[in-house]
Amino acid sequence: MSVSKRSFQLVAWVVVLAFAFVSLACNGGGGSGTVSLQGAGATFPNPLYQKWLSEYSKLHANVRIDYQSIGSGGGIKQLKEQTVDFGASDAPMKDDDLKSAPGEVLHIPTVLGAVVITYNLQGIDQALRFSPEVVADIFLGKIKKWNDPKIAADNPGVTLPANDITVVHRSDGSGTSAVFTDYLSKVSSEWKEKVGSGTSPSWPIGIGGKGNEGVTGQVKNTPNTIGYVELAYAVQNKLPVAQIKNASGNFVTPSIDAVTAAASASAANTPEDLRVSITNAAGAQAYPISSYTYILLYKEQKDATKGKALVDFLWWGIHDGEQFAKELQYAPLPADIIRRAEGKISLITAGGKALR
């Protein structure tokens, strides 16, 4: 064999090996390529979801999941438009939204959280207390001063300033708003009649902030403000949270145990599709503005590989992922809800074939 022929064969083998190496690298060395998933929606669970994605990527290097915290309304819209692989919302989708979606949508509860009343009031060290009618009247614009007699009645012994109250609310379509207005609609007939509940209500007064992050920032940086955010945002930003009088007449501090109590009190009323409101729940220790938060996805997945990756991630989330909930101020799912969520995940298919 001539030198030139041996050289040609050597080059050919180098090329073959190079292609094999690149192919192996692209396939993660295990026969399956990198899978990318895109999700978007609720800001309420975003601190937890980012933790989940970080931890899950350590275990599954070939799965890349990106989650954009754009608000529940945006998550539902993008899911319906099929521009994301999954959406997220604190408020369950309404019947009309489900009917107009291009396929059957499943609601997978992930954790529970508290929507809290937070405020920026200089000179007040202790947690303020608010009864339901006072919360409604503040956000209706009927109570305008911090030293209003109704606020004072809830807070005996507290010297309240005569400053004007500035209300802060969400400016985007928000599951946090839906939970908050759902609560107000249950405790105030005037609120229910004039404003109602939903992700984008017509606010009677106030200034807007985008996302839980935006409302938190407005309250933190503006004196005499009051707003509503998910508990984790208030804790992370060292903002005070109010005690709210519950349906049993007790002022309750928002906490993981108080949210769990609300879920337990509402367990018997949870329907088969898991779309449930647990605001103003009965129970002596129940925090009244509590909520599940959901990941939304289509029962029939178009792409089996991506669908399988999403199913595996959800299964991990409602099992191993729950261990990260409490450190981020969320309440883990009750055992019965985990069992029922397992059943929903097991219904997910691609080409008619179950993915779990």
N, C-alpha and C positions, 0 to 999 in steps of 0.2 A: 504493500500500500504506500502510495506516495505521501510525502510530507504535506502537500497541499490538501490531499483528500482527508488525512488525519486531522488537519487543522479545521477543515470544514465540519467534520463530525463533532469535534470538540466544541466548536461554536454552537452547533445545533443543540448539543446536550445542555450547554449553558442556558440557551434560550428556553428549552423545555423546563429545566429546573427553575428558572426565574418565574415562568408562568405558573408553575405548580406552587411556588412559595407565595406569590401574590394571591392565588386562588385560596390557599390555606389561610392566609392572613385575613382575607375578606370574609371568609366563612367562620372566623373566630376559632379556627382549629378544631371545631367540633361538628362540622357538617351543616351548620345553620348560620345564615348571614345575620348581620346587625338589623334589628327591627326598631323602627322609629315610630313612636306614638305621640300624638298631639292632643292635649286637653286644654279646656278653657272654661272659666266660669267663676264661681263664688269666691269672694275674698275672705269670707268667714273662716273656711278651713285652710286657707293658704299656708299659714305657718306649719301646720301639720303635714300637708301634702308635700311641701318642699323637703321636710324631714324624711317622709316616706321615700321620695324619689332618690334622695341622697343615699339612704340605707339600702334601697333595693338595687341601685346601680352597683353597689359593692358586691352583691351576690350574683348579679346577672349583667356582666359587662357587655353582652351582646344586645341588651335591650336599652334603648334610649327613650326616655319619656320626658316631654316638656309640658309644663302646666303654666298657663297664663292666667293671672288673677285679674279678671276683667269685670267681675260682677255676675250674679246669677242670670240676669236678663240676657247679657251677652253670651253666656254659656249655652242657654236654651236656644237662642237665635242661631248660633254657630252649629249646634247639634242638628237643628232642623235643616239648616242649609248644607249639612254634611261637609263642612270645612274643617271639622275636628273629628278625632276618633272617639272622644268622650266629652261630655259636658259635665258641669257641676252646679248644683243649686241647693240653697238651704230650704227654699220653698218648693214643695212638689209641683211639677208641671200641672197646669189646669187642664180640664177635659178638652177644651177647645184646642190647646196647643198639642195635646196628644193626638187628637183626630187629624190635625193638619200636618203632622210629621209624616215623612215618607215611609215609615216603618214602625213596628211596635217598639216602644221605648220602655226599658226597665229602669226602676229606681232601686239603686243599691245604697242603703244607709251605710255611712262610714264611721261617724262618731256623733256625739251630741255636744252642744255648746250653749253658752248663755249670751243673750244680747243684754248689755248692761247700760245703765244710765251713768254717764260720766260728765264731769263738769270742771270748770276752772274758776274757782272762787277764793280769792286771797283772804287769809285770816281764818279760814274754817279748817280745823284739823281733823275733826271726827267725820265719819261717813254720814252723809245726809240720808234722810228717810223720805220716801214718797209713797203716798197712797195712789191707787189707780186713777181716781178722778183728778188728782193734782197733775199727774203725768199728762193725761189727756188735755187738761186745760192749758198747761204750758205749751204744748205743741199745737194747740188750736189758737194760741195767741191771746187767750182770755186772762191768763196770769202773766203779767208783764214785768213785775218787780220781784227781786229775790226775797224781799221781806214781806211779801204778800201774806195776809193772815192764814191762808190755807197751807202754805209751805211752813209757816211758823207753827201751826197746830200739829203738824207731823214731826216737828223738831223742837220740842220744849227744851228751854235752857240754852238754845243756840242763838247767838246774836247774829242775825242775818243783815247784810248790807242793803241799802235802799237803791242799789244799782239796777239798771235795766237788764233784763234777761235777753241774751242773744241765742236763739235756737240754731243748731247745726244739724243738717240732715244730709242724706245721700243725694248726689246729683245724677247718679247713673242708675240703671236698672239693677235692683239689688234684692237678693234673698234676705239679707239682714233687714232691709226695709219691710219686706213682705212679712217677716216674723214679727217685727215691731208693730206694724199696722194691724196685723191679725190679732195681736194682743189687745191693742187699743180698741179695735172693733168689738171685742168681747166684753170689755169693761166699761165702754162709754157708748151709749146709744147715739149721742150727738156726733161723736167721731164716726161711727158706722154710717150715719145718714149723710154727713157732710163730706167725708173723705173716703172712708172705706179702707180696704186692704189691697195690697198688691206690690209688685216690685218697683213700680214707678208712680206712686200716688201724686196727686196734685197737692203739694204742701201749702197749708194756709199761710205760713210765715217761715222765716229763717234763711240761712245761707247754706249753700251746698258744698259738699266735699266729695271727690271721686274715690270710691272704694272705702273700706274700713280705714285704710291708711290716710285718705284725705280728710275724713271726719276727725280722726285722731289728731292729725296735725292742726286742723282748725281749732279744736278745743284746747290743745296744749299751748298754742301760741296766741290765743285771744282771750283776755280776761272776761269774766262774767258769762261765759258760754256754757251751754248744756247740749249734749248730743247722745247718740246711741251707737255703740260699737260692740263687736264681739269681745268677750272677756280677755282673750289673749292679747289683744291690741292695747287695752287699758293697762294690763299688768306689765307688758313689755315697756310701755312708755311712762310707767310710774304715775298714772293718773288715778284719782279716787273713783270708786264705784259706789253707787247708792244702794241702800237696802230698799226693797220694794215689798209693799204689803201684798200678800198672796190671797188666794180665794178663801183660805181658812182664817184670815184676819191677822196673820203674823207677818212682821217685817223680816224679810229673809235676805241675807247676804248672798250674792251669786257665788257659787262654789261648785266644784265637781260633784260633791255629795247631794247638793240641792238640785242640780240638774238631773242626776240619777233618780232622785225622788220623784221629780216630775215625769220622767219616762216610766217609772214603775207604776205611778198612779194612772197613766194613760195606756198601759199595756193592753188592757182588755178592749180598748177602742181602736187598736191598730188594725186596719183592713188588710186584706190579702195582698194587695199591691204595694203595701208598706207606705203609702202616701198618707201621712198623719200630721195633725197639728197637736202639739202638747203645750201650747201656751195656756196660761191661767188654769193649770192642772190642779185638781184637788190634792189634799195631803198637807199635813201641818208643816212639813219641812220643804215642800216643793218650791223651787224658784219659778216665778210665774212667766218669765220671758225666756223660755228654754226651747230648743229646737234640735231635731236631727238635721244632718246635712247629707246630701246624696250625690253620688256619681250617677250620671245618666248615660245610657248607651243603648244601641239597637240590639234587640234580641237576635236578629239575623245579621251576622257580620258578612260584609262583602269579601273581605280578604281573610282567609283562614289563618294565615301565619300571624297577621296583626291581631286578629281576634283571639287567637290562642294566647298571645303575649299579654293582651289586656285582661283576659280571664285569669291568667296566672297571677298577674299583679293585683287584681281585686281580691282574689282568694288570700294572697299573702297579706294584703292590707287589713282585711277584717279578722285576721288571726294574729300573725306576728306583728303587724303594724299597730295594733291596739296598745301595745306596751309603751308606745311613745306618746299616747294621748294625754295622760295626766300631767306630765312635765311641761306640756304646752297649754295647760288649762282647758283641756277638753275631757269629756266624760266618755269612757269606753262603752261600746255597745253592750246592752244586756245580753245574756246568754241566749234567750229565746229569739231575740232579733238577729243575732249571728246565725242561728240555725235557719231562720227564715230567709236571710240574705243568701246563705249557701244554696238554698233551693232556687232562688232567682238566678244566681250565677250558673247553676247547673242547667238552666234552660237555654243558655246562649249557644247559638249554632252558627255554622258556616256551611253553605250548601246542604242544609238540612241535617248536618252531622254535629252532634254535641261536641263542644270544645273542652269540656271538663270531664 
